Amino acid sequence: MVPSSGDPQPALAAESLAGSGTLSQQIAPALVLRGEGAWRQALPEIAVLCRQPLLLGRSASTAALRAPLEADLREAGLVVHPAELRHDCCEQDLQRIAEQARRQDCDAVIAAGGGKVLDAGKLLADRLGLRCVTVPTSAATCAGWTALANLYSPEGAFQGDVALKRCPDLLVFDHGLVRRAPARTLVSGVADAMAKWYEASVSSGASGDALVQMAVQMARVLRDQLLLDAEAALAEPGGEAWVRVAEASALSAGLIGGIGGASCRTVAAHAVHNGLTQLPASHGHLHGEKVGFGILVQLRLEEQLAGNRLAAQARRQLLGLFERLDLPRDLAQLGLANASLSELQQVCAFACQPRSDLHRLPFAVGPAELLAALVSTGADCVLS
């Protein structure tokens, strides 16, 4: 849990219990409902979990989605207390909404929205000891699944990860809701999910843990599935490929993180994302878009500092796919064409701070090396 000062604690999904060697992992939501009409099917389950839920959302762009959800909850006999984030998942909003939840005697948090809304809902429920229901309105991240949350400043700069006591009590992945999201959100989810392989295969090292090994192999299968299906999914929203890709991005990616635990999670791709968020010019791009660029940077580091030819091949393969998916492949496409040297150094300094996940790489990386990779990542010609 994050203390009231707002100082984020490092996320650890698996840790020894009282030095016994026993590992505790928050692997999955207690119940997952997925498919067309999943929301309607979830209403009786929600009514069992709570009577006075806080319904959390964020922007006006999703208000039209939340309105019928609120009406359905009221029709099911629940007393609904709406609340909205004013920023990303940040302490100012969390403290304000927590006070509202206490004042209105809320007994659950239903978070309906994108990744930052889902993270805020999970974190509120964790702090207040309430039941938690996540209702993703896009497949842009796996935040609806996990026992983790990211904290940001009110300006949108990443501050740290927070480990939660458990995954949500209920995850409702309604295909009809998710399909209404812009195609760009699914593309972002593809990039974020693909990072599972490129990061987990590095962070797991030579682990002999059977669950970690399983998670790494699942991440490889996930990557392959996205390589095969991503373009077809975009061509036919709601089709079979779309279902596979949307569920892979929002559900399978979360399961991999849960099974693999702290030994099978983020490395340089997410560290680069975290650094990029320190620059306001990057805030117009989605989480997965910055993570996808971070994958390319991580592979570039493996090329430059470890002489890894397979990393060079993988990066060129991804450059081709990312071009077809219209994902950012260089700093200019991230809105940073005019970023100054000092701003890019700020990105690298944040990404390379001592406790950064970037240091899970099997070789040393400092700000200068990261800067070199950052500016040269998209320089190659894309292979057809």
C-alpha positions as CSV (number, residue, x, y, z in Angstrom):
1,M,0.0,0.0,0.0
2,V,1.1,3.5,-0.7
3,P,1.5,5.6,2.5
4,S,-0.5,8.9,2.8
5,S,2.6,10.9,1.8
6,G,2.2,9.5,-1.7
7,D,5.7,8.0,-1.8
8,P,5.3,4.9,-4.0
9,Q,6.7,1.6,-2.9
10,P,8.3,-0.9,-5.3
11,A,6.0,-3.5,-6.8
12,L,6.7,-7.0,-5.7
13,A,4.2,-9.6,-6.8
14,A,6.0,-12.5,-5.2
15,E,7.9,-12.4,-2.0
16,S,9.0,-14.7,0.8
17,L,6.5,-14.9,3.7
18,A,8.3,-14.3,7.0
19,G,11.5,-15.7,5.6
20,S,10.0,-19.1,5.2
21,G,10.8,-19.5,1.5
22,T,7.1,-19.6,0.7
23,L,6.1,-17.4,-2.2
24,S,2.9,-15.4,-2.3
25,Q,1.5,-14.5,-5.8
26,Q,-1.6,-12.6,-6.8
27,I,-2.2,-14.5,-10.0
28,A,-5.7,-13.7,-11.3
29,P,-9.1,-12.0,-10.5
30,A,-11.4,-14.2,-8.5
31,L,-13.9,-14.3,-11.4
32,V,-13.5,-13.3,-15.1
33,L,-16.5,-12.8,-17.3
34,R,-15.7,-12.3,-21.0
35,G,-17.5,-12.2,-24.3
36,E,-20.5,-10.4,-25.9
37,G,-23.0,-9.2,-23.2
38,A,-20.6,-10.0,-20.4
39,W,-21.7,-6.8,-18.6
40,R,-25.3,-7.9,-18.4
41,Q,-24.2,-11.3,-17.2
42,A,-22.1,-9.6,-14.5
43,L,-24.9,-7.6,-12.9
44,P,-26.1,-10.5,-10.6
45,E,-22.5,-11.1,-9.5
46,I,-21.9,-7.4,-8.8
47,A,-25.1,-7.4,-6.7
48,V,-23.7,-10.2,-4.6
49,L,-20.5,-8.3,-4.0
50,C,-21.9,-4.9,-3.0
51,R,-24.9,-2.7,-2.4
52,Q,-23.4,0.8,-2.6
53,P,-20.6,0.9,-5.2
54,L,-18.5,3.8,-6.2
55,L,-18.5,3.9,-10.1
56,L,-15.2,5.4,-11.1
57,G,-14.5,6.8,-14.6
58,R,-12.5,9.6,-16.0
59,S,-13.0,11.6,-19.2
60,A,-16.0,13.0,-21.0
61,S,-15.1,10.8,-24.0
62,T,-16.2,7.7,-22.0
63,A,-19.1,9.3,-20.2
64,A,-21.5,7.9,-22.8
65,L,-20.2,4.4,-22.0
66,R,-20.6,4.8,-18.2
67,A,-24.1,6.2,-18.3
68,P,-25.8,3.0,-19.3
69,L,-23.6,1.0,-16.9
70,E,-24.8,3.3,-14.1
71,A,-28.4,2.9,-15.2
72,D,-28.0,-0.9,-15.3
73,L,-26.5,-0.9,-11.8
74,R,-29.4,1.2,-10.5
75,E,-31.9,-1.1,-12.2
76,A,-30.3,-4.0,-10.4
77,G,-31.1,-2.3,-7.1
78,L,-27.8,-0.8,-6.3
79,V,-27.1,2.6,-4.9
80,V,-24.5,4.0,-7.2
81,H,-22.1,6.9,-6.4
82,P,-20.4,8.2,-9.5
83,A,-16.9,9.7,-9.3
84,E,-14.4,10.9,-11.9
85,L,-10.6,11.3,-12.0
86,R,-9.4,14.7,-13.0
87,H,-5.9,13.5,-13.9
88,D,-4.1,10.2,-14.4
89,C,-3.9,7.8,-11.4
90,C,-2.4,10.4,-9.0
91,E,-2.4,11.0,-5.2
92,Q,-4.5,14.1,-5.4
93,D,-7.4,12.3,-7.1
94,L,-7.1,9.2,-5.0
95,Q,-7.3,11.1,-1.7
96,R,-10.2,13.2,-2.9
97,I,-12.2,10.2,-4.1
98,A,-11.3,8.0,-1.1
99,E,-12.9,10.7,1.1
100,Q,-16.0,10.6,-1.1
101,A,-16.2,6.8,-0.8
102,R,-15.9,7.0,3.0
103,R,-18.5,9.8,3.3
104,Q,-21.0,7.9,1.1
105,D,-20.3,4.5,2.8
106,C,-19.3,2.8,-0.4
107,D,-18.8,-0.9,-0.1
108,A,-17.0,-1.5,-3.5
109,V,-15.2,0.2,-6.3
110,I,-16.3,-0.4,-9.9
111,A,-13.7,1.0,-12.2
112,A,-14.9,1.4,-15.8
113,G,-12.4,2.9,-18.3
114,G,-8.8,2.7,-19.6
115,G,-5.7,1.5,-17.7
116,K,-5.3,4.6,-15.5
117,V,-8.9,4.4,-14.3
118,L,-8.6,0.7,-13.7
119,D,-5.3,1.3,-11.7
120,A,-7.0,4.0,-9.7
121,G,-10.0,1.8,-8.9
122,K,-7.8,-1.1,-7.8
123,L,-5.7,1.2,-5.6
124,L,-8.7,2.8,-4.0
125,A,-10.3,-0.5,-3.2
126,D,-7.0,-1.8,-1.8
127,R,-6.6,1.2,0.5
128,L,-10.2,1.2,1.7
129,G,-10.5,-2.5,2.1
130,L,-13.4,-2.7,-0.5
131,R,-14.4,-5.2,-3.2
132,C,-13.1,-4.3,-6.6
133,V,-14.7,-4.7,-10.1
134,T,-12.8,-3.8,-13.2
135,V,-14.6,-3.1,-16.5
136,P,-12.1,-2.3,-19.2
137,T,-13.5,-0.1,-22.0
138,S,-10.6,-0.9,-24.3
139,A,-7.9,-3.6,-24.7
140,A,-5.1,-1.1,-24.4
141,T,-3.5,-2.6,-21.3
142,C,-3.9,-5.6,-18.9
143,A,-4.6,-3.3,-16.0
144,G,-8.0,-4.8,-15.4
145,W,-6.4,-8.1,-14.4
146,T,-3.4,-7.3,-12.3
147,A,-2.6,-6.7,-8.6
148,L,-0.5,-3.7,-9.6
149,A,-1.1,0.0,-10.1
150,N,1.0,2.8,-11.6
151,L,1.1,6.2,-9.9
152,Y,1.5,9.4,-11.8
153,S,1.9,13.1,-11.0
154,P,-1.1,15.3,-11.8
155,E,0.8,16.4,-14.9
156,G,1.1,12.8,-16.1
157,A,4.7,11.9,-15.2
158,F,5.2,8.3,-14.0
159,Q,6.2,8.1,-10.3
160,G,6.2,4.5,-9.4
161,D,4.6,1.1,-9.2
162,V,2.4,-0.1,-6.3
163,A,1.8,-3.7,-5.3
164,L,-1.7,-4.5,-4.2
165,K,-2.9,-7.2,-1.8
166,R,-5.0,-9.0,-4.5
167,C,-6.3,-9.0,-8.0
168,P,-9.8,-7.7,-8.6
169,D,-12.8,-9.6,-7.3
170,L,-14.4,-9.5,-10.7
171,L,-13.1,-8.6,-14.2
172,V,-15.8,-7.9,-16.8
173,F,-14.4,-7.9,-20.3
174,D,-17.4,-7.2,-22.5
175,H,-16.5,-7.4,-26.2
176,G,-19.3,-5.0,-27.1
177,L,-17.9,-2.3,-24.8
178,V,-14.3,-2.9,-25.8
179,R,-15.1,-2.9,-29.6
180,R,-16.4,0.7,-29.3
181,A,-13.0,2.0,-28.4
182,P,-10.8,3.6,-31.1
183,A,-8.6,1.1,-33.1
184,R,-5.6,2.9,-31.8
185,T,-6.2,1.6,-28.3
186,L,-6.1,-2.0,-29.5
187,V,-2.8,-1.3,-31.4
188,S,-1.5,0.1,-28.1
189,G,-2.5,-3.0,-26.3
190,V,-0.7,-5.2,-28.9
191,A,2.5,-3.3,-28.3
192,D,2.2,-3.4,-24.5
193,A,1.4,-7.2,-24.6
194,M,4.3,-8.0,-26.9
195,A,6.6,-6.5,-24.4
196,K,5.8,-9.4,-22.1
197,W,8.1,-11.7,-24.2
198,Y,10.9,-9.3,-24.8
199,E,11.0,-8.3,-21.1
200,A,10.1,-11.6,-19.4
201,S,12.7,-13.6,-21.4
202,V,15.3,-11.3,-20.0
203,S,14.1,-10.6,-16.5
204,S,13.6,-14.3,-15.7
205,G,17.2,-15.1,-16.4
206,A,18.0,-18.8,-16.0
207,S,15.2,-19.3,-13.4
208,G,14.5,-22.9,-12.5
209,D,11.1,-21.9,-11.1
210,A,8.5,-23.9,-13.0
211,L,5.9,-21.1,-12.9
212,V,8.4,-18.6,-14.2
213,Q,9.4,-20.9,-17.0
214,M,5.7,-21.4,-17.9
215,A,5.1,-17.7,-17.9
216,V,8.1,-17.1,-20.2
217,Q,6.8,-19.7,-22.7
218,M,3.3,-18.2,-22.5
219,A,4.8,-14.8,-23.3
220,R,6.5,-16.3,-26.4
221,V,3.2,-17.8,-27.6
222,L,1.5,-14.5,-26.9
223,R,4.1,-12.6,-29.0
224,D,3.7,-15.1,-31.9
225,Q,-0.1,-14.9,-31.7
226,L,0.0,-11.1,-31.9
227,L,2.5,-11.2,-34.8
228,L,0.0,-13.5,-36.7
229,D,-3.3,-11.9,-35.8
230,A,-2.8,-8.1,-35.1
231,E,-3.4,-6.9,-38.6
232,A,-6.4,-9.2,-39.2
233,A,-7.9,-8.0,-35.9
234,L,-7.8,-4.4,-37.0
235,A,-9.3,-5.2,-40.4
236,E,-12.3,-6.9,-38.9
237,P,-13.4,-5.5,-35.5
238,G,-15.4,-8.2,-33.6
239,G,-14.1,-11.0,-35.8
240,E,-12.3,-14.1,-34.6
241,A,-8.8,-12.5,-34.9
242,W,-10.1,-9.4,-33.1
243,V,-11.3,-11.5,-30.2
244,R,-8.0,-13.3,-29.9
245,V,-6.0,-10.1,-30.0
246,A,-8.2,-8.2,-27.6
247,E,-8.2,-10.9,-25.1
248,A,-4.5,-11.6,-25.5
249,S,-3.8,-7.9,-24.8
250,A,-6.1,-7.4,-21.9
251,L,-6.3,-10.8,-20.3
252,S,-3.5,-13.2,-21.3
253,A,-0.8,-10.5,-20.7
254,G,-2.1,-10.1,-17.1
255,L,-2.1,-13.8,-16.5
256,I,1.5,-14.0,-17.6
257,G,2.5,-11.3,-15.1
258,G,0.6,-13.1,-12.4
259,I,2.1,-16.5,-13.0
260,G,5.6,-15.2,-13.5
261,G,5.5,-12.8,-10.6
262,A,8.2,-10.3,-9.9
263,S,10.8,-12.5,-11.7
264,C,8.9,-12.2,-15.0
265,R,7.9,-8.6,-15.5
266,T,9.2,-5.3,-16.8
267,V,12.7,-4.4,-18.0
268,A,13.9,-1.7,-20.3
269,A,10.8,-1.3,-22.5
270,H,8.7,-0.1,-19.5
271,A,11.6,1.8,-18.0
272,V,11.8,3.8,-21.3
273,H,8.0,4.4,-21.1
274,N,8.5,5.7,-17.5
275,G,11.2,8.0,-18.6
276,L,9.3,9.4,-21.6
277,T,6.3,10.3,-19.4
278,Q,8.6,12.9,-17.7
279,L,8.3,15.0,-20.9
280,P,4.8,16.6,-21.4
281,A,5.3,16.4,-25.2
282,S,4.9,12.6,-24.9
283,H,1.6,12.7,-23.1
284,G,-0.5,12.7,-26.3
285,H,0.7,9.1,-26.9
286,L,-0.8,6.0,-25.2
287,H,1.0,3.8,-22.7
288,G,1.4,0.9,-25.1
289,E,2.7,3.2,-27.8
290,K,5.5,4.3,-25.6
291,V,6.2,0.8,-24.3
292,G,6.3,-0.4,-27.9
293,F,9.0,2.1,-28.7
294,G,10.7,1.0,-25.5
295,I,10.9,-2.6,-26.9
296,L,12.8,-1.2,-29.9
297,V,15.1,0.7,-27.6
298,Q,15.7,-2.4,-25.4
299,L,16.6,-4.5,-28.5
300,R,18.9,-1.7,-29.7
301,L,20.7,-1.8,-26.3
302,E,21.1,-5.6,-26.7
303,E,22.6,-5.0,-30.2
304,Q,24.9,-2.2,-29.2
305,L,26.1,-3.4,-25.8
306,A,25.9,-7.1,-26.0
307,G,26.4,-7.7,-29.8
308,N,23.2,-9.7,-29.9
309,R,22.4,-10.4,-33.6
310,L,19.1,-12.0,-32.8
311,A,18.1,-8.7,-31.1
312,A,19.0,-6.9,-34.3
313,Q,16.8,-9.2,-36.3
314,A,13.9,-8.9,-33.9
315,R,14.1,-5.2,-33.9
316,R,13.9,-5.0,-37.7
317,Q,11.0,-7.4,-37.7
318,L,9.1,-5.2,-35.2
319,L,10.0,-2.1,-37.2
320,G,8.1,-3.6,-40.1
321,L,5.1,-4.6,-38.0
322,F,5.0,-1.3,-36.2
323,E,5.0,0.6,-39.5
324,R,2.0,-1.4,-40.7
325,L,0.2,-0.8,-37.3
326,D,1.2,2.9,-37.3
327,L,3.0,2.6,-34.0
328,P,5.8,5.1,-33.1
329,R,9.2,3.9,-34.2
330,D,11.3,6.9,-33.4
331,L,11.3,10.0,-31.2
332,A,9.7,12.2,-33.9
333,Q,6.7,9.9,-34.1
334,L,6.4,10.2,-30.3
335,G,6.1,14.0,-30.6
336,L,9.6,14.5,-29.5
337,A,11.2,15.8,-32.8
338,N,12.0,19.1,-31.1
339,A,13.1,17.6,-27.7
340,S,16.3,19.2,-26.5
341,L,19.4,17.3,-25.5
342,S,18.7,18.2,-21.8
343,E,15.1,16.8,-22.1
344,L,16.3,13.6,-23.6
345,Q,18.9,13.4,-20.8
346,Q,16.1,13.8,-18.3
347,V,14.3,10.8,-19.9
348,C,17.4,8.7,-19.6
349,A,18.3,9.8,-16.1
350,F,14.8,8.8,-14.9
351,A,14.9,5.5,-16.8
352,C,18.4,4.7,-15.3
353,Q,17.7,5.6,-11.7
354,P,19.1,3.0,-9.3
355,R,15.9,1.0,-8.7
356,S,14.7,1.1,-12.3
357,D,13.6,-2.2,-13.9
358,L,16.1,-1.3,-16.8
359,H,18.8,-2.8,-14.6
360,R,17.3,-6.2,-15.0
361,L,19.2,-6.3,-18.3
362,P,22.2,-8.7,-18.1
363,F,24.6,-5.9,-18.8
364,A,25.2,-2.4,-17.4
365,V,23.4,0.5,-19.0
366,G,23.9,4.1,-18.1
367,P,22.2,7.3,-19.3
368,A,24.7,7.9,-22.1
369,E,24.3,4.4,-23.5
370,L,20.5,4.7,-23.2
371,L,20.5,8.0,-25.0
372,A,22.5,6.5,-27.9
373,A,19.9,3.7,-28.2
374,L,17.0,6.2,-27.9
375,V,18.0,8.4,-30.8
376,S,19.1,5.5,-33.1
377,T,16.3,3.0,-32.6
378,G,14.3,3.8,-35.7
379,A,17.2,4.7,-37.9
380,D,17.3,1.4,-39.9
381,C,15.5,0.9,-43.2
382,V,12.4,-1.2,-42.6
383,L,12.6,-4.7,-44.1
384,S,9.7,-5.7,-46.3
